[in-house]
Amino acid sequence: MARLKGFEKLTNVDEALAMFFKALKPRSLSSEPVAIENALGRVTAEDVVARTDLPQFDRSAVDGYAVIAEDTFEASQFKPKTLRLTRRDRLHQVQAKQVWTGNLLPKGANAVIMLEHTRMVRNEIEIVGSVTPSENVSKKGEDVKRGEVAVEAGTRLQAHHLGLLAALGITEFNVVRKPRIAIISTGNELMELGGKPSRDQIINSNRYVISGLCRELNAEPVYLGIVGDDEKEIRTKIVEGLEKADAVITTGGTSVGAADLVPIVVNKLGTPGIVVHGIAMRPGMPTALGILEGKPVFVLSGYPVAATIGFEVFARPTILKLLGVETVPRPRVDARLARRVAGALGRRVYLRVRAFEQEGELHAMPILTKGSGLLSSLTKANGYVVIPENREGLEKGENVTVHLFSPVAGGRK
Amino acid sequence: MARLKGFEKLTNVDEALAMFFKALKPRSLSSEPVAIENALGRVTAEDVVARTDLPQFDRSAVDGYAVIAEDTFEASQFKPKTLRLTRRDRLHQVQAKQVWTGNLLPKGANAVIMLEHTRMVRNEIEIVGSVTPSENVSKKGEDVKRGEVAVEAGTRLQAHHLGLLAALGITEFNVVRKPRIAIISTGNELMELGGKPSRDQIINSNRYVISGLCRELNAEPVYLGIVGDDEKEIRTKIVEGLEKADAVITTGGTSVGAADLVPIVVNKLGTPGIVVHGIAMRPGMPTALGILEGKPVFVLSGYPVAATIGFEVFARPTILKLLGVETVPRPRVDARLARRVAGALGRRVYLRVRAFEQEGELHAMPILTKGSGLLSSLTKANGYVVIPENREGLEKGENVTVHLFSPVAGGRK
């Protein structure tokens, strides 16, 4: 009977995450080689070290003439100097050789004077400005030196990282293998998208939400299907998930009621089983965090919004650790709260808001709903604001930090 | 000879973009149907309208008992009330029916009392609290009403959008076709990654940079290879690009020197050809923007950093318009500049910076380099700061806005 009275104790969010990480000791997954063509968005498994200097040689950084800088000193528009042109690979005093951007510097040359500051006169050039040694030269190793770390381990690779690796002649390197995340949807009322739901059925939308959230992190969702509220069925699927994946996420069957089956199954399946169940947060209070065979098991609410927030707060940082990525906070902006909102003393509230710009100032409009089931409260929002446990609410006009999951409308320049 | 003296006039960045858009009139591409499984990151081509209410019926939002709210009024812990249990689909006065989260409400019921506020006594329940009409009920259409727009046209689909569409029973819908972007690398000095460069060769890294930048926007790069500094070769490739793609991006051959071939070819190929050439920006000054057969042609610098900034400033907003996405500014944070930097009067400078947190404050450290060739200036940075045309420089400690292309290190909570 006691179970029906709700959770006896709710655990603070930070404490829950710390307990969970302490028990889990998440480490990044093994690595695999990847070709540069397929590396965008992957995470480097180790420091990638330059095996050559970049540039490999002193090169001209402009179109112009390679010169000995000292020959140009004191040249000006009013007092031009004259240099003899050569086509040889070695420059002697008072000589110049035409070079285009990227060309090797001839031996003896130590600077390049731009075309714009010269004038060709038969076989000579007149220079109307001076250059200092190394001016307009890309020095050997200036971008990256041989032996230097070009891209650090744990870097989520963007376009410019790939450019640098290509420039260094690196075609393949080791990245962290994509975490596979098993997804199990529980609930007698669930049906798959595609058919026509009867009056008692609800389409399984969490499958798409959780798969999408995994993909957005470049993890690989492994969807295992719907199971009814049946201990044996749930057990079979979780075992399958532990076999096939690096982590398991279930949705549904977490609230303290007759259907509170998933945490029971997780506890029966091994140790430590459920590490924390019942978290001082809204939505997502009935979330449970477990560990089986050293793998994380996230037991999320069946409510889509609560499942999303549960994923954000617990699964996201864990998956990032599996990927070996240090910290990836969401982009944040400071905004003024557009209306008063109630908090929930003792619980951390994740308030969905729409941040928007008006007259050069950012505002955050709370998306108010009663339940944690309303998906539209997420699609109407572009971020969330955290109401701390010790606040009864936030005041209209108060400065808040918005954690963005999509860009602010209005386009502040 | 005049051409060798540089551009006669540089066009302001905003003016250049406005001129280009005015001439181009970019419109979003045609649409194509996509299955929900493959829709993450795609952009809706039209409003997606709900064909059912969500929820479709009044449902219980909690585990508990469906009741007639009026029967519970004035019940309290000290003065419990008793209701008779029924299993029928219609509730009469002073009756209650057990329901789980998501269950249909029986006819006659208008609220649900949570399990925690009840106690079962044989065939009756004792209730120790009251509920108001609609309490703990997910009302029909509460999330989305039939006929309402569930997801607006021009929305970049995230996990929660897919969840909402699935919940509404929508399996397929129209998204904007992925823009195909032809990429042409020009330059006699270029070689493809894979072989060993001779002293005169440079590995084509721009191919990877520009392809990656396209993919990050969910556009499809169509790489057409390297061409030498030869008018005919360049012409052939641009014609191929216009046939195969929705836009063409070239890198290299833009500076005002002997190799300034791409803008010449674009102008010979049709009208209007080059709309603007020479932009008051650093890096990226020699960028040219053209239009052929109504398609944008971006003639970017051969320097990787200048090409990246040219893409950011001109190609990115154009591709977003082709995708039908309204505004997608990069995430921004305000920070204090960690050291003085010089600007370039009359030019807009895109200064690469590393934003980081120290003692609760955000700082932006300029990544100082002399050239626009250094890819490491991008990989060491996580964003850029714009130095306006009318500033000689920015002061140490000055407040600046950082446009982030990757998250801030340090993890501000």
Interface residues (C-beta under 8 A of the other chain):
Chain A: L4 K5 G6 I36 L40 L54 P55 Q56 F57 A61 D63 W100 T101 G102 N103 L104 L115 E116 S138 E142 D143 V144 A150 V151 R156 Q158 A159 H160 H161 L162 G163 L164 L165 A166 A167 L168 G169 T171 G187 E189 L193 G194 K196 P197 R199 D200 I202 I203 N204 S205 N206 R207 Y208 V209 I210 S211 G212 L213 R215 E216 S255 G257 A258 A259 G302 P304 T308 E326 T327 V328 P329 R330 P331 R332 V333 K370 G371 G373 L374 L375 S376 L378 T379 L404 F405 S406 P407 V408 A409 G410 G411 R412
Chain B: L4 K5 G6 I36 L40 L54 P55 Q56 F57 A61 V62 D63 W100 T101 G102 N103 L104 L115 E116 S138 E142 D143 V144 A150 V151 R156 Q158 A159 H160 H161 L162 G163 L164 L165 A166 A167 L168 G169 T171 G187 E189 L193 G194 K196 P197 R199 D200 I202 I203 N204 S205 N206 R207 Y208 V209 I210 S211 G212 L213 R215 E216 S255 G257 A258 A259 G302 P304 T308 E326 T327 V328 P329 R330 P331 R332 V333 K370 G371 G373 L374 L375 S376 L378 T379 L404 F405 S406 P407 V408 A409 G410 G411 R412
